[in-house]
Amino acid sequence: MEKRLNKVVSWIQEKDYDMAFISSTENVFYLTNFYTNPHERLLGLFVFQNADPILVCPSMEVGQARDAGWAFEIIGYEDHENPWEFIQGSLHKRDLSTVKHIAVEKELLSYARAEELMKLYPDAALVAAEEKLNQLRVVKDEAEIEILKRAAALADYGVEVGVAALKEGVTEMDVLAKIEYELKRKGIREMSFSTMVLFGEKAGEAHGNPGLRKLKEGDFVLFDLGVVLDGYCSDITRTVVYKSVNEKQKHIYETVQRAQQAALDASKAGTRIGDLDLIARNLIKKEGYGEFFPHRLGHGLGISVHEFPSMSQANNDLLQEGMVYTIEPGVYIPEVGGVRIEDDVVITKDGYETLTKYPKELQVIS
């Protein structure tokens, strides 16, 4: 934890910023090991050039912050209190009377909270901290990768449960409920995102909404799910067919599977990220489905289910050892159905490793 904080301190010293104010749940967790969802309440971390940091959180969560290992000052506040009044007093003790630059998460900081900062220091400029925080979080250490592996194994289990629940007449929501029930029995409190189970033509929607559609013979079944484990996310997609499969379905599936494997094969340190997307996309185009692959190849994965880097064809950044991301090409044909195959991937010194292990050959479930 302190190593991560020290990197932020070194950065603001190098840039000659007076302080950083970090307020997103994910980045506060990354820098403090304290994970909380404060809802509308203020959560914040102040980091300074030459003074100990300050954590701000509701009073009812101060004990959790201490249990997480936070050894520095905590400003706790009750719901009827204004935390900014306490913050002002604490900053005054640090002799921060003249502040010219405050690094913040510009994409996430609300206008109201930016105003509160500017009330404290009217002459200060707010500068972006996102790029630095993304650089810190994009390369995972061994402990993070170990958690992500365990989270991926639970995602595999979720698909296994979902496949086992398939029977004629069952609804998407029936299967979804079974998946989440069995994962909760494993100790999972939170999914990475809303679990997706889509049957038949609904699998032709890249981000469809599960409902009461009943399973029929010949349906594609698309599962997209992930869990949150110890503050880190997993994300898997698998597609199967129920009872019988036609040649068109086989061709779509094999095209997506080949595209995903081609992108996996190119995954190694030093590869331009955008090239992975193009490798998969060009293969899908060659098979005649280019217009039916509407999204980027994948996304970074870690504390957030979607984080840096974006695995789009426009990304010129290079893969680095320790990066974790998804590879998830798809083909979605409206009113017919679709296929997506997604794995969580970590770049290793020798190439890559897929953290999700559920089989990817075409399965016809009887």
Backbone torsions as a table, in degrees:
resi	resn	phi	psi	omega
1	MET	NA	-49.8	-178.4
2	GLU	-65.9	-30.8	176.8
3	LYS	-61.2	-41.8	-180.0
4	ARG	-67.1	-44.4	177.5
5	LEU	-59.9	-42.0	-178.8
6	ASN	-63.3	-30.5	177.2
7	LYS	-67.8	-36.7	176.9
8	VAL	-69.1	-41.5	177.1
9	VAL	-58.8	-47.4	180.0
10	SER	-60.0	-37.9	-178.9
11	TRP	-66.8	-45.8	-178.9
12	ILE	-70.7	-27.8	173.6
13	GLN	-67.5	-44.2	179.4
14	GLU	-61.3	-41.2	-178.8
15	LYS	-83.1	-10.2	-175.3
16	ASP	60.7	38.9	170.4
17	TYR	-85.0	147.6	-177.3
18	ASP	-76.5	-35.0	-179.3
19	MET	-163.2	167.5	169.4
20	ALA	-122.1	140.9	174.1
21	PHE	-119.5	110.1	-176.4
22	ILE	-108.0	126.6	-172.0
23	SER	-129.6	-3.1	178.3
24	SER	-80.2	144.9	178.4
25	THR	-53.3	-43.5	-173.9
26	GLU	-67.0	-46.0	-177.8
27	ASN	-74.1	-33.0	173.6
28	VAL	-62.9	-43.5	177.4
29	PHE	-60.5	-44.7	-178.3
30	TYR	-59.4	-37.0	-174.1
31	LEU	-93.9	-14.7	-174.9
32	THR	-125.3	-16.4	-172.6
33	ASN	70.4	11.4	178.8
34	PHE	-104.6	115.5	-177.5
35	TYR	-109.9	121.9	177.2
36	THR	-151.4	152.7	170.4
37	ASN	-110.8	101.6	-174.0
38	PRO	-79.9	-0.4	-175.3
39	HIS	58.8	-125.3	-176.8
40	GLU	-82.7	-7.7	-176.5
41	ARG	-75.8	159.0	-178.3
42	LEU	-77.8	129.0	167.5
43	LEU	-124.4	131.6	-178.3
44	GLY	-159.2	154.2	177.1
45	LEU	-130.3	121.6	174.7
46	PHE	-100.3	127.7	178.3
47	VAL	-121.4	136.0	-173.2
48	PHE	-122.4	164.5	178.0
49	GLN	-66.0	-45.4	-171.0
50	ASN	-138.6	37.2	178.4
51	ALA	-148.8	159.0	179.2
52	ASP	-66.0	147.2	-179.0
53	PRO	-71.8	165.7	177.8
54	ILE	-127.8	131.6	173.4
55	LEU	-105.3	134.3	178.4
56	VAL	-117.4	127.3	178.7
57	CYS	-158.0	164.2	175.8
58	PRO	-57.8	146.7	-177.3
59	SER	-57.1	-35.7	-176.5
60	MET	-67.6	-9.3	-179.1
61	GLU	-113.7	4.9	-179.8
62	VAL	-61.2	-41.6	179.2
63	GLY	-61.1	-39.1	178.3
64	GLN	-64.9	-38.1	178.9
65	ALA	-64.4	-41.7	177.5
66	ARG	-65.0	-42.1	179.5
67	ASP	-62.8	-29.2	179.3
68	ALA	-75.7	-8.5	176.3
69	GLY	108.0	5.9	-178.7
70	TRP	-73.4	119.3	-173.9
71	ALA	-107.3	-0.9	-176.9
72	PHE	-98.8	-171.3	-177.1
73	GLU	-63.1	140.4	172.7
74	ILE	-124.1	128.5	170.1
75	ILE	-97.6	108.2	175.2
76	GLY	-101.4	148.3	-177.9
77	TYR	-144.8	150.5	175.9
78	GLU	-86.3	164.4	-176.4
79	ASP	-62.7	-26.8	-178.5
80	HIS	-87.2	-1.7	-176.0
81	GLU	-103.0	155.3	177.4
82	ASN	-97.0	108.6	-176.7
83	PRO	-63.0	-25.0	-176.9
84	TRP	-68.1	-25.3	175.6
85	GLU	-67.9	-40.8	177.3
86	PHE	-68.1	-38.7	179.2
87	ILE	-61.3	-44.2	-179.6
88	GLN	-58.3	-43.5	179.6
89	GLY	-65.2	-40.8	-179.2
90	SER	-68.7	-39.4	177.6
91	LEU	-66.2	-36.8	179.3
92	HIS	-60.8	-38.2	179.1
93	LYS	-63.4	-25.5	-179.6
94	ARG	-89.1	7.9	176.3
95	ASP	57.8	43.7	178.0
96	LEU	-100.4	63.9	-177.4
97	SER	-79.8	-31.9	179.0
98	THR	-116.3	114.3	-179.4
99	VAL	-128.1	125.9	-177.9
100	LYS	-104.2	-32.3	-176.7
101	HIS	-138.8	130.6	175.7
102	ILE	-123.0	120.7	178.1
103	ALA	-83.3	127.2	-178.4
104	VAL	-136.6	165.9	173.3
105	GLU	-83.9	90.2	-172.0
106	LYS	-61.0	-33.2	-177.7
107	GLU	-75.4	-15.1	-173.9
108	LEU	-118.6	-26.9	-175.3
109	LEU	-67.1	127.8	179.9
110	SER	-70.9	156.6	179.6
111	TYR	-62.9	-37.2	-178.7
112	ALA	-63.9	-40.8	-179.6
113	ARG	-75.5	-31.6	173.1
114	ALA	-62.4	-38.9	177.6
115	GLU	-62.8	-39.3	179.4
116	GLU	-63.6	-40.6	176.5
117	LEU	-62.6	-42.7	-177.3
118	MET	-70.1	-26.1	172.9
119	LYS	-64.9	-37.2	179.6
120	LEU	-70.0	-39.4	-176.2
121	TYR	-137.3	81.2	-174.3
122	PRO	-60.6	-24.9	-176.6
123	ASP	-94.4	1.3	-176.6
124	ALA	-82.7	150.6	172.9
125	ALA	-102.3	138.7	175.3
126	LEU	-90.6	124.7	-178.8
127	VAL	-118.6	157.2	-172.0
128	ALA	-79.3	134.1	175.7
129	ALA	-105.4	-8.8	-172.4
130	GLU	-56.6	-46.6	-175.0
131	GLU	-58.7	-44.5	-179.9
132	LYS	-66.7	-44.2	-179.3
133	LEU	-64.4	-37.5	175.6
134	ASN	-62.8	-42.8	178.9
135	GLN	-60.8	-39.3	179.6
136	LEU	-67.8	-43.1	-173.1
137	ARG	-82.2	-18.4	-171.2
138	VAL	-70.0	-29.2	177.8
139	VAL	-102.0	116.4	-176.8
140	LYS	-86.9	145.8	175.1
141	ASP	-88.5	177.9	-174.7
142	GLU	-61.4	-38.8	-179.0
143	ALA	-65.3	-41.2	178.3
144	GLU	-64.5	-43.5	-179.3
145	ILE	-63.8	-36.4	178.4
146	GLU	-64.0	-42.5	176.9
147	ILE	-63.7	-43.3	-179.7
148	LEU	-63.1	-34.1	176.0
149	LYS	-64.5	-42.8	179.7
150	ARG	-67.5	-38.8	177.3
151	ALA	-65.0	-38.3	178.5
152	ALA	-65.5	-39.1	179.0
153	ALA	-62.3	-36.3	177.8
154	LEU	-71.3	-32.6	173.9
155	ALA	-65.6	-42.4	174.1
156	ASP	-54.2	-44.8	-179.2
157	TYR	-63.1	-38.1	178.2
158	GLY	-60.1	-42.4	177.2
159	VAL	-65.3	-42.0	178.7
160	GLU	-57.3	-44.4	178.2
161	VAL	-63.3	-43.7	-179.0
162	GLY	-62.4	-43.6	178.9
163	VAL	-62.8	-41.4	-179.1
164	ALA	-66.4	-22.3	-177.6
165	ALA	-86.4	-4.2	-176.4
166	LEU	-74.7	126.3	172.8
167	LYS	-156.5	153.2	-174.3
168	GLU	-57.9	131.8	177.2
169	GLY	93.4	-13.3	176.8
170	VAL	-68.7	148.7	179.7
171	THR	-95.6	162.9	175.8
172	GLU	-55.6	-44.1	-177.9
173	MET	-69.1	-31.0	174.6
174	ASP	-59.3	-47.5	-177.1
175	VAL	-69.0	-42.2	178.7
176	LEU	-58.5	-45.9	-179.3
177	ALA	-62.2	-39.6	179.0
178	LYS	-63.3	-43.7	179.1
179	ILE	-58.3	-51.9	-174.8
180	GLU	-69.5	-33.2	177.2
181	TYR	-62.5	-47.9	-177.3
182	GLU	-67.6	-33.9	176.6
183	LEU	-69.3	-35.9	176.0
184	LYS	-65.7	-33.1	175.5
185	ARG	-65.4	-21.2	175.9
186	LYS	-88.2	-0.5	178.1
187	GLY	100.8	5.0	-179.3
188	ILE	-83.5	120.1	179.2
189	ARG	-90.6	-29.1	-169.5
190	GLU	-137.1	136.5	173.0
191	MET	-87.3	156.5	179.4
192	SER	-65.3	-28.3	-178.6
193	PHE	-165.7	177.2	-180.0
194	SER	-65.0	119.7	-178.3
195	THR	-58.5	139.5	-178.3
196	MET	-117.3	123.8	170.3
197	VAL	-131.1	116.6	-174.3
198	LEU	-127.6	132.9	-178.8
199	PHE	-107.5	144.2	168.0
200	GLY	56.1	-129.3	-176.7
201	GLU	-62.2	-23.5	-179.7
202	LYS	-69.7	-22.3	174.2
203	ALA	-69.1	-9.1	175.5
204	GLY	-81.6	3.9	174.9
205	GLU	-108.1	119.0	-175.9
206	ALA	-56.7	-38.8	177.7
207	HIS	-126.2	64.6	-179.6
208	GLY	-77.2	169.1	-179.3
209	ASN	-113.3	119.2	178.6
210	PRO	-61.9	148.5	179.0
211	GLY	-152.7	-140.2	-175.4
212	LEU	-102.9	18.0	174.3
213	ARG	-59.5	129.5	-178.5
214	LYS	-91.5	147.8	-178.2
215	LEU	-76.1	134.8	178.6
216	LYS	-129.0	159.4	176.7
217	GLU	-59.4	137.8	179.8
218	GLY	88.6	-1.9	-179.8
219	ASP	-75.2	137.3	157.5
220	PHE	-66.9	145.9	172.0
221	VAL	-128.3	117.9	-178.2
222	LEU	-108.0	123.3	174.9
223	PHE	-108.5	130.3	172.9
224	ASP	-136.1	116.8	-174.2
225	LEU	-157.3	167.0	176.0
226	GLY	-168.5	163.7	-179.5
227	VAL	-122.9	160.4	170.5
228	VAL	-104.8	121.9	-179.2
229	LEU	-129.5	120.7	179.2
230	ASP	51.2	35.9	176.3
231	GLY	88.4	1.1	-177.8
232	TYR	-121.0	149.9	-171.4
233	CYS	-106.0	152.1	166.7
234	SER	-121.8	167.3	-174.1
235	ASP	-160.9	116.9	-179.4
236	ILE	-134.8	145.9	168.6
237	THR	-130.2	133.1	172.0
238	ARG	-135.1	149.1	178.7
239	THR	-127.8	130.7	176.5
240	VAL	-125.5	175.1	176.3
241	VAL	-123.1	141.8	-177.7
242	TYR	-96.4	117.0	171.2
243	LYS	72.4	-49.1	-178.2
244	SER	-143.2	150.5	-176.8
245	VAL	-133.6	141.0	177.7
246	ASN	-103.1	173.8	-175.2
247	GLU	-66.4	-34.4	178.0
248	LYS	-63.7	-44.4	178.0
249	GLN	-62.0	-42.1	178.4
250	LYS	-60.1	-43.1	-177.3
251	HIS	-65.9	-43.0	177.7
252	ILE	-60.4	-47.2	-177.0
253	TYR	-62.3	-48.6	-177.7
254	GLU	-63.6	-34.3	177.5
255	THR	-63.4	-48.2	-179.6
256	VAL	-64.8	-41.0	-179.5
257	GLN	-63.8	-42.4	178.5
258	ARG	-65.3	-40.3	178.9
259	ALA	-63.2	-42.4	179.9
260	GLN	-65.7	-42.6	-178.9
261	GLN	-66.6	-36.3	178.5
262	ALA	-63.5	-40.7	177.8
263	ALA	-68.5	-37.5	175.8
264	LEU	-62.1	-44.5	-177.9
265	ASP	-61.1	-28.0	-179.6
266	ALA	-88.5	-0.7	-175.7
267	SER	-81.5	104.9	176.2
268	LYS	-158.8	156.4	-179.3
269	ALA	-55.6	135.0	179.3
270	GLY	98.9	-14.9	178.2
271	THR	-74.6	137.4	174.8
272	ARG	-66.5	129.1	-175.7
273	ILE	-57.8	-42.5	-178.9
274	GLY	-61.1	-25.8	-179.7
275	ASP	-67.2	-31.0	177.9
276	LEU	-62.5	-45.4	178.1
277	ASP	-59.6	-46.0	-177.1
278	LEU	-66.0	-35.9	178.6
279	ILE	-60.0	-48.9	179.7
280	ALA	-68.5	-42.3	-175.7
281	ARG	-65.3	-42.1	-179.0
282	ASN	-66.1	-35.6	177.6
283	LEU	-66.2	-42.4	179.4
284	ILE	-66.0	-39.3	176.2
285	LYS	-60.6	-43.6	-177.9
286	LYS	-59.3	-31.6	-179.5
287	GLU	-87.3	3.4	174.4
288	GLY	92.2	12.2	-176.3
289	TYR	-116.0	17.9	-174.8
290	GLY	-54.6	-42.0	-177.7
291	GLU	-69.9	-12.3	-177.0
292	PHE	-102.0	12.8	174.8
293	PHE	-116.8	85.9	-167.1
294	PRO	-91.2	-2.2	-173.5
295	HIS	-125.2	169.1	176.8
296	ARG	-64.3	169.0	-176.0
297	LEU	-69.9	-30.6	-176.8
298	GLY	177.1	-161.4	-174.4
299	HIS	-157.1	158.1	173.3
300	GLY	-63.5	157.7	-174.4
301	LEU	-141.8	137.4	178.7
302	GLY	178.4	-119.5	176.8
303	ILE	-64.7	-38.1	172.8
304	SER	-99.8	147.6	178.8
305	VAL	-72.7	-27.7	172.5
306	HIS	-121.8	109.1	177.6
307	GLU	-141.1	-178.9	179.8
308	PHE	-63.1	138.3	3.9
309	PRO	-94.0	158.6	170.1
310	SER	-80.5	126.5	-177.1
311	MET	-90.1	58.9	-179.3
312	SER	-105.2	160.7	-177.2
313	GLN	-63.2	-19.7	-178.2
314	ALA	-85.5	-6.7	-175.0
315	ASN	-81.8	115.9	-178.7
316	ASN	-92.8	0.4	177.8
317	ASP	-67.2	157.6	-178.8
318	LEU	-102.6	145.2	175.0
319	LEU	-64.2	142.3	178.5
320	GLN	-126.4	150.2	174.7
321	GLU	-57.2	132.7	-179.0
322	GLY	97.3	-10.9	174.6
323	MET	-68.4	140.3	175.9
324	VAL	-124.8	131.0	-176.3
325	TYR	-156.2	172.6	176.8
326	THR	-104.7	151.5	167.9
327	ILE	-123.1	115.9	-170.7
328	GLU	-146.1	64.1	175.2
329	PRO	-65.6	155.4	178.4
330	GLY	-152.3	157.6	172.9
331	VAL	-129.6	124.9	-174.4
332	TYR	-129.5	114.4	-178.0
333	ILE	-109.2	114.3	-176.1
334	PRO	-54.7	139.8	178.2
335	GLU	66.4	0.9	179.2
336	VAL	-114.6	-56.2	-178.0
337	GLY	145.6	-177.9	-178.2
338	GLY	-161.6	172.2	-177.8
339	VAL	-135.1	133.9	166.8
340	ARG	-135.0	139.0	175.9
341	ILE	-127.0	122.6	-174.2
342	GLU	-132.2	134.0	173.6
343	ASP	-127.7	152.9	169.4
344	ASP	-91.2	131.2	-169.2
345	VAL	-128.1	138.6	172.5
346	VAL	-120.8	136.4	176.0
347	ILE	-81.3	128.0	-179.7
348	THR	-112.5	175.8	179.2
349	LYS	-66.2	-23.3	-177.8
350	ASP	-101.5	-2.7	-177.5
351	GLY	147.2	-104.6	-178.5
352	TYR	-148.2	163.0	171.2
353	GLU	-136.3	134.0	173.0
354	THR	-86.3	128.0	-179.3
355	LEU	-83.4	-32.9	174.5
356	THR	-84.2	135.5	-170.4
357	LYS	-121.8	-3.6	-176.4
358	TYR	-58.0	137.4	-174.5
359	PRO	-53.8	149.1	-177.1
360	LYS	-115.9	-3.9	175.7
361	GLU	-67.1	153.0	-177.5
362	LEU	-61.9	123.1	178.9
363	GLN	-109.3	128.5	172.2
364	VAL	-103.9	110.4	-172.8
365	ILE	-89.4	123.2	-177.7
366	SER	-106.9	NA	NA
